[in-house]
Each structure stands twice: as C-alpha cells, then as structure tokens.
Amino acid sequence: MPRPRAPPTATPSPDPYSSALSTLFARRRFGIRPGLEVITALCEGLGHPNRAFPAVHITGSKGKGSTAALTEAILRGHGLRTGLFTSPHLATYRDRIQVDRAPIPRTEVVAGLDRIDALATRLERQGAIDRPPTFFEVTTALGFEWFARSHIDVGVIEVGIGGRLDSTNILDSRVGVITTIELEHTELLGATLEAIASEKSGILKRGMTGVIGDLPPGPRAVVEAEASRAGVPLWHLGREVAVENRTLSEDGQQFDVRLPATRIDGVALPMFGTFQASNAAVAVAAAARFLSSTGRSLSAESVRRSLAGASWPGRLERVARRPDLFYDVAHTPESARSLALSLAEIAPLSDPAENAIVFGCLVGKQVGRILDALAPLAQTIVLVPVRSDRAIPVAELRPVANGRFRRIVIAPTPADGLRLARASTGMEGFTLVVGSDYLIGELQRPTGTGDEPDLSDPGVSLAAPEPPPTTASSLPVGRRRAPR
C-alpha cells in the first residue's frame, strides 16, 4: 500500500519589512531627479506633513550630517521633541528617520511605504505626476509623515544633494545652514564652486535666518548675495560665530563657543578633529537662531550637557584602543586632508610603519587625491570591496595605490581587511578604516540586520582623472614616507 504523501510545505512569506525595503530600494533604478514637483505632490496627498513642524535645514559639501546630529542634540537638550533626517545610513535604513534619536519603527516603515506607494500609483494614473517617485523622494515623504505623526517640535533636516532642487526643500524652515562648499556632484550642481554655492544657497528663503561655515571667498560671496536677495541675515563661522581656547583631551576636545550675544565656555565634545569643533560651533549657532525664532533662549548649561553626550558614528570615531582603531567616512580629497591633519594632531609622534589603512570607495571619487592625503599616515593599505552596486572593484584601486604605499594588501571583505590591518598594526600605532559611508556602515552593522538591503543611495558621478602621486615633501603630516 503506497505511503500517504506528506502535505506540501508552505513557502514562508517574506518578512513585511524586508519586502517593503526591497520594493523601495528597487526605486534606485530611477536615479536622482532634481526637482520639487513630485515631492510636492506626494506631500499634498499625505496632508502636507512638511508644514506640520518648523525646521532647521542643513546643507554643505561635508559636515552636514555631524552638524545636524549636534544641532538635534542641543535642541533636544532644551526640552524639544526632535526629528532628525539624515542620509545615507550606516547600520539600518531606519537610522535615516529618528524621533528623539529613536529610529522609526519597522512597522511604521512598512505602513508608511505602503501608503506612499499607493498614493504614487494613484497620482501617476491621474497625471498629477509624470514619473514614478525616486528612492530619495519616497524616503523624504516617509520621514516628513513620520515626523508629523510624531508631533515633533522641530525637524533637523539634512539635504540629500545640493539644496535648491533637493526633495527636502519644501519645509517650513526657520534656519538654513551651509557648512562647507567643495567640488562635488558637478554633473548635477555645476562645475564651479560658485555654481555649487548657488545651488546650496537655494535653501535660504525670506523669513529665515542663516548660519554658514568657513566658505572659500568666491562661494561665500555667492551665498551672501543670495541671502541678501532673500532677506536672510547670516551668521558666519569666524565672524559672529567662533571657536576659542580649544584644547585636546584623551576623550575628545574642549573649547569655548562665542556667539554675537553670548559666550559658552567649557564645551566638552567627545569627538575628535578640528572639523568637529567647527561643526559644533555652527550647531550651537543654528540652535540659538532656531530657539530665538520660537521665543526661547539658548541655555549655556543645556548646550554643555547636550554636547558632552553627543555622538555621530563614523566621523573620526575611535572604536578600540591599544592599538587605536578609527573609523571615518571621508570620501573626498578635502575631507581626507582634514582627517589626516586631525590624526596628526591626535597622534603627532605616530610612526607610519606602525599604522595601517583599510580603504574602499565608490565610483566617481578622486581616489588618487584621497590616497595622496592619506599616504603619509601609513605604509600599509588594505583594499576592500564596498557593499554597493557603485563600488570600485579592488583590482581597479590597486594601480592607484601603487607608488603611494609600501605594502598593498587585497582582502575579500571589509571584515577580513580589518583583521589583516589590525594584525599589521603596531601596539603604538593605529588602524584607520576610511573611504565610504558604506564601508563604515558594513563594519558597524549589528548582528541581526541581515534583512537590510544594500546600504547605498542612488548616485550619478563621473570619475575625475587621477593625478600622479604627490611628492612626499608636499604632504601634510609629521614623518615623510620612506623611500621606495
């Protein structure tokens, strides 16, 4: 007698969160589409969540994520319920959208993306929008809706790219911040610093106040002209806003912040780097201007307490000691130079022979110039793949590293590369992991986040030609490279 067949095993249904993110990340094929028409239609369909909270709007070529995190910490320290919107994420997509530094719940991601997908389909059928929303447009709508539903008192919103045509530029912003201006995304923002400054200053609108970082003269003149046209009074880092009496400590740095009407002495920041002191001063100024716009006053004690507990992973972050291990997301020549100078300040007697660098990056980056800035720090570089569909293969990185580093090692994964680098680092030296948000994000991802897709945002960028290696005499730190 034949044995009865076992009932067929049901195929387990995918986790709703993983499924929702897979659908969202598939939108990356639409790339970056500057313009406000689609995000405006989405927000209208969602009941105008972008109008439900006042905002501090932050753009810049670098430092805008750190400045956003520090501004949020200060405002939360003053008793406000905060929303923080940043990109890209390091560990989980939910980190992009936080309320009081708590990531948006998985269930809210699923429900919110379902609502936005249905709305987008309806708007396309009605002819209200002429294309599908992009990854970043959907993420922006999701963030604004969650902030509105969470009844935040203030949103601290980081621009994605540029400013004028960025999806975030439909806010009720009380303060606009421009941290830095560098050549970046030239195919979208323009080929000159002045053109990029014009795009970024598009966040400045009548009725706002503004804070700007240490900008080059040409871009600064553009920003000042745009602010004057819009009637936006500006505070400048180095003029109305200043970092004074800065000293280093084992756990970070201490300094005073001077503003036009007040001075905050003894700010202790558990972060390294001169750039973080500047970011903190800009954040204090932005918080002061926002609080003033809502009838509140800046409290020196609240600022000190907030910044003493502030954190923003992956920005010259020391994650281990003896030997030291640093993570940094620097991926431009300028940020790499700033990183090198800051490490030289932290470890002025460091021997490059004792140090190792783990490096990986995305297409479109000026790899040669980045490695020129990093080469004086170490004689060993470990090249690793980055978990992104825009990663540069390690085989293409190796020729660029040749002539810049004495020892070049190829590793199959970032984790393997980190192990190899740590094994070659002397006890008095350091390991530096650098080159991409996505590289740092993969190493910082906690276990149990395997349902997160590829970390990367969509992007379009053209690789700049690689210059020849810079001579050792022109490089910025302590000891020069040994002869090869």
Backbone hydrogen bonds, N-H to C=O, Kabsch-Sander energy under -0.5 kcal/mol:
donor,donor_aa,acceptor,acceptor_aa,energy
19,S,15,D,-2.7
20,A,16,P,-2.6
21,L,17,Y,-2.4
22,S,18,S,-2.3
23,T,19,S,-2.0
24,L,20,A,-2.3
25,F,21,L,-3.4
26,A,22,S,-1.3
27,R,24,L,-1.8
28,R,25,F,-1.6
29,R,26,A,-1.5
30,F,27,R,-2.2
31,G,28,R,-2.0
35,G,165,L,-2.3
40,T,36,L,-2.1
41,A,37,E,-2.0
42,L,38,V,-2.6
43,C,39,I,-2.5
44,E,40,T,-2.3
45,G,41,A,-2.3
46,L,42,L,-1.3
47,G,44,E,-1.4
48,H,43,C,-3.3
51,R,48,H,-1.7
52,A,49,P,-1.6
55,A,172,D,-1.8
56,V,155,G,-2.6
57,H,55,A,-0.5
57,H,175,V,-2.9
58,I,56,V,-0.5
58,I,157,I,-2.8
59,T,177,V,-3.0
61,S,180,T,-1.6
67,T,63,G,-2.5
68,A,64,K,-2.2
69,A,65,G,-2.5
70,L,66,S,-2.5
71,T,67,T,-2.5
72,E,68,A,-2.6
73,A,69,A,-2.0
74,I,70,L,-2.0
75,L,71,T,-2.4
76,R,72,E,-2.7
77,G,73,A,-2.0
78,H,74,I,-0.7
78,H,75,L,-0.7
79,G,76,R,-1.9
80,L,75,L,-1.8
82,T,80,L,-0.6
83,G,154,V,-2.2
84,L,98,Q,-2.8
85,F,156,V,-2.4
86,T,84,L,-0.5
86,T,96,R,-1.6
95,D,92,T,-2.1
96,R,93,Y,-1.9
97,I,94,R,-1.3
98,Q,84,L,-2.3
98,Q,96,R,-0.5
99,V,102,A,-2.3
100,D,82,T,-2.3
102,A,99,V,-2.0
104,I,94,R,-1.1
104,I,97,I,-2.3
109,V,105,P,-1.8
110,V,106,R,-2.3
111,A,107,T,-2.6
112,G,108,E,-2.5
113,L,109,V,-2.6
114,D,110,V,-2.1
115,R,111,A,-2.1
116,I,112,G,-2.4
117,D,113,L,-2.8
118,A,114,D,-2.3
119,L,115,R,-2.4
120,A,116,I,-2.8
121,T,117,D,-2.3
122,R,118,A,-2.2
123,L,119,L,-2.7
124,E,120,A,-2.3
125,R,121,T,-2.2
126,Q,122,R,-2.0
127,G,123,L,-0.6
127,G,124,E,-0.8
128,A,123,L,-2.1
129,I,123,L,-1.1
135,F,27,R,-0.6
138,V,134,T,-2.4
139,T,135,F,-2.3
140,T,136,F,-2.6
141,A,137,E,-2.3
142,L,138,V,-2.6
143,G,139,T,-2.5
144,F,140,T,-2.7
145,E,141,A,-2.4
146,W,142,L,-2.3
147,F,143,G,-2.3
148,A,144,F,-2.3
149,R,145,E,-2.7
150,S,146,W,-1.6
151,H,148,A,-1.1
152,I,147,F,-1.5
153,D,81,R,-3.0
154,V,81,R,-1.5
155,G,54,P,-2.4
156,V,83,G,-3.5
157,I,56,V,-2.7
157,I,155,G,-0.7
158,E,85,F,-2.8
158,E,156,V,-0.5
159,V,58,I,-2.9
163,G,161,I,-0.5
164,R,199,E,-2.1
166,D,163,G,-0.9
169,N,166,D,-2.1
170,I,168,T,-1.3
171,L,168,T,-0.5
172,D,50,N,-1.0
172,D,53,F,-0.6
173,S,171,L,-1.3
174,R,55,A,-3.0
175,V,55,A,-1.3
176,G,209,T,-2.3
177,V,57,H,-2.7
178,I,211,V,-2.0
179,T,59,T,-2.4
184,E,182,E,-0.5
188,L,185,H,-1.8
189,L,185,H,-2.9
190,G,186,T,-1.6
196,I,192,T,-2.2
197,A,193,L,-2.5
198,S,194,E,-2.1
199,E,195,A,-1.9
200,K,196,I,-2.5
201,S,197,A,-2.5
202,G,199,E,-1.1
203,I,200,K,-1.5
204,L,201,S,-1.7
205,K,203,I,-0.5
208,M,205,K,-1.8
209,T,174,R,-1.8
210,G,233,P,-2.6
211,V,176,G,-2.2
212,I,235,W,-2.6
213,G,178,I,-2.8
215,L,213,G,-1.4
220,R,216,P,-2.6
221,A,217,P,-2.3
222,V,218,G,-1.8
223,V,219,P,-2.6
224,E,220,R,-2.8
225,A,221,A,-2.1
226,E,222,V,-2.5
227,A,223,V,-2.8
228,S,224,E,-2.3
229,R,225,A,-2.2
230,A,226,E,-1.8
231,G,227,A,-0.7
231,G,228,S,-0.7
232,V,227,A,-3.0
235,W,210,G,-1.7
237,L,212,I,-2.3
238,G,241,V,-4.0
239,R,236,H,-1.7
241,V,236,H,-2.3
242,A,258,R,-1.9
244,E,256,D,-2.5
247,T,254,Q,-2.9
249,S,252,G,-2.4
252,G,249,S,-0.9
253,Q,269,L,-2.1
254,Q,247,T,-2.9
255,F,267,V,-2.0
256,D,244,E,-3.1
257,V,264,I,-2.5
258,R,242,A,-2.6
259,L,257,V,-0.5
259,L,262,T,-2.9
264,I,257,V,-3.0
265,D,263,R,-0.6
267,V,255,F,-2.9
268,A,266,G,-0.6
269,L,253,Q,-2.8
269,L,267,V,-0.6
271,M,269,L,-1.4
272,F,316,L,-0.6
276,Q,273,G,-0.7
277,A,273,G,-1.1
278,S,274,T,-1.8
279,N,275,F,-2.6
280,A,276,Q,-2.5
281,A,277,A,-2.1
282,V,278,S,-2.4
283,A,279,N,-2.4
284,V,280,A,-2.6
285,A,281,A,-2.2
286,A,282,V,-2.7
287,A,283,A,-2.7
288,A,284,V,-2.5
289,R,285,A,-2.4
290,F,286,A,-2.4
291,L,287,A,-2.9
292,S,288,A,-2.2
293,S,289,R,-1.8
294,T,290,F,-1.0
294,T,291,L,-0.8
295,G,292,S,-1.5
296,R,291,L,-3.3
300,A,298,L,-0.6
303,V,299,S,-2.2
304,R,300,A,-2.5
305,R,301,E,-2.5
306,S,302,S,-2.5
307,L,303,V,-2.7
308,A,304,R,-1.8
309,G,305,R,-0.8
309,G,306,S,-0.7
310,A,307,L,-1.0
315,R,312,W,-0.9
316,L,314,G,-0.7
317,E,327,Y,-2.5
318,R,316,L,-0.5
319,V,317,E,-0.7
319,V,325,L,-2.8
320,A,325,L,-1.0
324,D,429,G,-1.3
325,L,320,A,-1.9
326,F,431,T,-2.8
327,Y,317,E,-2.4
328,D,433,V,-2.2
329,V,314,G,-1.5
336,A,332,T,-2.4
337,R,333,P,-2.3
338,S,334,E,-2.2
339,L,335,S,-2.3
340,A,336,A,-2.5
341,L,337,R,-2.4
342,S,338,S,-2.1
343,L,339,L,-2.6
344,A,340,A,-2.2
345,E,341,L,-1.5
346,I,342,S,-2.1
347,A,343,L,-3.0
350,S,347,A,-1.7
354,E,351,D,-2.4
355,N,351,D,-0.5
355,N,352,P,-0.9
356,A,430,F,-1.9
357,I,380,T,-2.1
358,V,432,L,-3.1
359,F,357,I,-0.5
359,F,382,V,-2.7
360,G,434,V,-1.1
363,V,390,R,-3.0
365,K,362,L,-1.1
367,V,365,K,-2.0
370,I,366,Q,-2.2
371,L,367,V,-2.9
372,D,368,G,-2.0
373,A,369,R,-1.5
374,L,370,I,-1.5
375,A,371,L,-2.4
377,L,374,L,-2.0
378,A,374,L,-0.6
378,A,375,A,-0.8
379,Q,352,P,-1.8
379,Q,355,N,-0.6
380,T,355,N,-0.8
381,I,407,R,-2.5
382,V,357,I,-3.4
383,L,381,I,-0.6
383,L,409,V,-3.2
384,V,359,F,-2.4
388,S,386,V,-2.2
391,A,388,S,-1.5
392,I,361,C,-2.5
396,E,393,P,-1.5
397,L,393,P,-1.0
398,R,394,V,-1.9
400,V,397,L,-0.6
401,A,397,L,-1.9
402,N,398,R,-1.8
403,G,405,F,-0.5
404,R,401,A,-2.3
405,F,401,A,-1.3
406,R,379,Q,-0.6
407,R,379,Q,-2.9
409,V,381,I,-2.6
411,A,383,L,-2.4
417,G,413,T,-2.6
418,L,414,P,-2.5
419,R,415,A,-2.0
420,L,416,D,-2.4
421,A,417,G,-2.5
422,R,418,L,-2.6
423,A,419,R,-2.0
424,S,420,L,-1.1
425,T,421,A,-0.6
425,T,422,R,-0.8
426,G,354,E,-2.2
429,G,426,G,-1.8
431,T,324,D,-2.5
432,L,356,A,-2.4
433,V,326,F,-2.7
434,V,358,V,-2.7
434,V,432,L,-0.5
435,G,328,D,-0.6
435,G,330,A,-0.8
440,I,436,S,-1.9
441,G,437,D,-2.8
442,E,438,Y,-1.9
443,L,439,L,-1.6
444,Q,440,I,-1.9
445,R,441,G,-1.1
449,T,446,P,-0.9
452,E,449,T,-1.8
455,L,387,R,-0.7
474,S,471,T,-1.6
475,L,472,A,-1.6
